[in-house]
Amino acid sequence: MPEGMEEYMVHRVMQRVDVVLDQRLREAIATVVQEQTRSVLPRLREEIESVVRHAVYEAVADELASGAPSGSKG
């Protein structure tokens, strides 16, 4: 092998490995993130629904407690 050829080959192979590894890791990470998102989504929806429901109940209770005038007064 001519001088420097081995170093050149190692460099080229490492570049190719880097490109393939980057692509495959991105795909693997994307798959894991999608799977985790799907598994968390139902629980997240439940939590959001609970928070919104609680906020609405509190707002209605506060409004009723404040003695806001009804539509019949005037």
FENRAVEN-V256174 format. One record per residue. N is the residue number from 1. PSI is psi in whole degrees, -180 to 180 (999 if undefined). Layout:
BEGIN
<<N PSI> <N PSI>>
END
This chain:
BEGIN
<<1 131> <2 155> <3 135> <4 -14> <5 -40> <6 -45> <7 -40> <8 -45> <9 -44> <10 -44> <11 -46> <12 -43> <13 -43> <14 -36> <15 -45> <16 -42> <17 -42> <18 -44> <19 -48> <20 -44> <21 -43> <22 -48> <23 -47> <24 -39> <25 -41> <26 -43> <27 -43> <28 -43> <29 -43> <30 -41> <31 -46> <32 -43> <33 -43> <34 -44> <35 -44> <36 -40> <37 -44> <38 -38> <39 -26> <40 -26> <41 -49> <42 -43> <43 -40> <44 -43> <45 -43> <46 -44> <47 -43> <48 -44> <49 -43> <50 -44> <51 -44> <52 -46> <53 -46> <54 -43> <55 -42> <56 -45> <57 -45> <58 -45> <59 -42> <60 -45> <61 -44> <62 -42> <63 -44> <64 -39> <65 -27> <66 -10> <67 38> <68 138> <69 142> <70 172> <71 -15> <72 -16> <73 149> <74 999>>
END
